[in-house]
Amino acid sequence: MAKITLSQLRHSYMPAPKGPEDYALKQIDLDWQDGGAYALLGPSGCGKSTLLNIISGLLVPSEGRILFDGRDVTDLPPDQRNIAQVFQFPVIYDTMTVRENLAFPLKNRGVAPAHIEARVAEIAEMLEVTEMLDQRAAGLSPDNKQKISMGRGLVRDDVNVVMFDEPLTVIDPHLKWKLRSKLKELHQRVNATMIYVTHDQTEALTFADQVVVMQLGEVVQIGTPVELFERPAHTFVGHFIGSPGMNVLPCEVRDGGAFFMGRNVPLEGSITQSGTRNEIGIRPEFVTLSESGIPGAVRKVADLGHNAVVEAVAADGTRISAVLHGGDLPAQGETVHMQFAPEQTRFYADGWLASEARGAA
Ligand SMILES: Nc1ncnc2c1ncn2[C@@H]1O[C@H](COP(=O)(O)OP(=O)(O)OP(=O)(O)O)[C@@H](O)[C@H]1O
């Protein structure tokens, strides 16, 4: 396995790109540590596949370098990069048995039969497919086919990285959670560098130790699931992660404080910089209803049993959601007053986090 470095990477599909808007990847500097479990998360079109194809060697970047353990591989073709890939749709040979399918990547590289046998048995046991080893792949269900496809990606122990590209797309929703947690467990056992590409936050947060969030060809934040939830570096991350996403309120900056509709909103810490667009960010989980606070008319109430989501609209039209645990729920149309937990209330200047964390020097 290897540490993968992306240095000053930019890519445009245009022959003569002019401005940043012509780049599918704007500027990426990133280290993927040896043995790490990473997710590459972002909406459709943000550049995930472009980045994946650059790492695998299917695409040569317009600018920048890719290093595996410090060795420049930018101009190496895919077959010389020693990468395993698992795609959206299973890549297996229907006419072969499960055992033959799992053995194939090893056989292809001339690995000794005894080692192949042991490794196939080990991977089959991890994937819980041992009893299927002598079945023909053609007869397997789609999720078992995808499991075998994953097994083929994991079976070699000499690869630099295993990359998963939306691997759960074909899996039935009720089986997804099973395979998701299986993959996490596999990472812990195989200890390989893994990059998991997805637009699904649940998949990313379940699998990864570090999540790389992309938007419009840029990395907006790299962090643990907890960091992305607690201190989104950008309002985009706040919206994209969480359900419902973070509330973002337009505000004015006066005397070092943030004001929403003329009302001072206490923040976690000092504002470090203001911008042309100033906003307050607060997760619905840290909004409570009380006697006083920001008034809003209740627009929607969703009682989910273990909690309820109340969405209210302030007089200026800003929507604010609160996640409530127990207590009486307001009725639609009722006026409620909302309080924000100050230590969880962030400030964003032109989209970027610009308040000091509580306790920060
Ligand atoms: N072969 C191509 N030629 C021209 N433009 C492309 C090509 N492939 C991708 N793009 C553009 O580059 C940008 C990034 O696309 P990319 O496929 O990398 O995003 P993505 O995050 O993987 O999206 P998805 O999840 O839909 O696959 C998009 O604007 C897309 O239209």
The ligand as an SDF file (V2000), in Angstrom:
LIG
                    3D

 31 33  0  0  0  0  0  0  0  0999 V2000
  -15.2090   13.4750  -20.8900 N   0  0  0  0  0  0  0  0  0  0  0  0
  -15.6320   14.6870  -20.5320 C   0  0  0  0  0  0  0  0  0  0  0  0
  -15.6170   15.7180  -21.3850 N   0  0  0  0  0  0  0  0  0  0  0  0
  -16.0140   16.9470  -21.0190 C   0  0  0  0  0  0  0  0  0  0  0  0
  -16.4730   17.2570  -19.7920 N   0  0  0  0  0  0  0  0  0  0  0  0
  -16.5150   16.2830  -18.9040 C   0  0  0  0  0  0  0  0  0  0  0  0
  -16.1050   14.9460  -19.1980 C   0  0  0  0  0  0  0  0  0  0  0  0
  -16.2700   14.1790  -18.0960 N   0  0  0  0  0  0  0  0  0  0  0  0
  -16.7450   15.0060  -17.1590 C   0  0  0  0  0  0  0  0  0  0  0  0
  -16.8990   16.2610  -17.6140 N   0  0  0  0  0  0  0  0  0  0  0  0
  -17.3630   17.4360  -16.8600 C   0  0  0  0  0  0  0  0  0  0  0  0
  -16.4830   17.6160  -15.7560 O   0  0  0  0  0  0  0  0  0  0  0  0
  -17.2040   17.9440  -14.5760 C   0  0  0  0  0  0  0  0  0  0  0  0
  -16.9370   16.9150  -13.4880 C   0  0  0  0  0  0  0  0  0  0  0  0
  -17.4940   15.6690  -13.8870 O   0  0  0  0  0  0  0  0  0  0  0  0
  -17.2730   14.2920  -13.0990 P   0  0  0  0  0  0  0  0  0  0  0  0
  -17.8700   13.1940  -13.9340 O   0  0  0  0  0  0  0  0  0  0  0  0
  -15.8410   14.1620  -12.7250 O   0  0  0  0  0  0  0  0  0  0  0  0
  -18.1380   14.5380  -11.8040 O   0  0  0  0  0  0  0  0  0  0  0  0
  -18.7210   13.4710  -10.7550 P   0  0  0  0  0  0  0  0  0  0  0  0
  -18.6720   14.1480   -9.4360 O   0  0  0  0  0  0  0  0  0  0  0  0
  -17.9980   12.1950  -10.8980 O   0  0  0  0  0  0  0  0  0  0  0  0
  -20.2090   13.3020  -11.2230 O   0  0  0  0  0  0  0  0  0  0  0  0
  -21.1060   11.9550  -11.2460 P   0  0  0  0  0  0  0  0  0  0  0  0
  -21.3330   11.5920   -9.8120 O   0  0  0  0  0  0  0  0  0  0  0  0
  -22.3410   12.4100  -11.9570 O   0  0  0  0  0  0  0  0  0  0  0  0
  -20.2980   10.9540  -12.0140 O   0  0  0  0  0  0  0  0  0  0  0  0
  -18.6560   18.0410  -14.9830 C   0  0  0  0  0  0  0  0  0  0  0  0
  -18.9660   19.3830  -15.2480 O   0  0  0  0  0  0  0  0  0  0  0  0
  -18.7420   17.2080  -16.2290 C   0  0  0  0  0  0  0  0  0  0  0  0
  -19.7540   17.6900  -17.0950 O   0  0  0  0  0  0  0  0  0  0  0  0
  1  2  1  0
  2  3  1  0
  2  7  2  0
  3  4  2  0
  4  5  1  0
  5  6  2  0
  6  7  1  0
  6 10  1  0
  7  8  1  0
  8  9  2  0
  9 10  1  0
 10 11  1  0
 11 12  1  0
 11 30  1  0
 12 13  1  0
 13 14  1  0
 13 28  1  0
 14 15  1  0
 15 16  1  0
 16 17  2  0
 16 18  1  0
 16 19  1  0
 19 20  1  0
 20 21  2  0
 20 22  1  0
 20 23  1  0
 23 24  1  0
 24 25  2  0
 24 26  1  0
 24 27  1  0
 28 29  1  0
 28 30  1  0
 30 31  1  0
M  END
$$$$
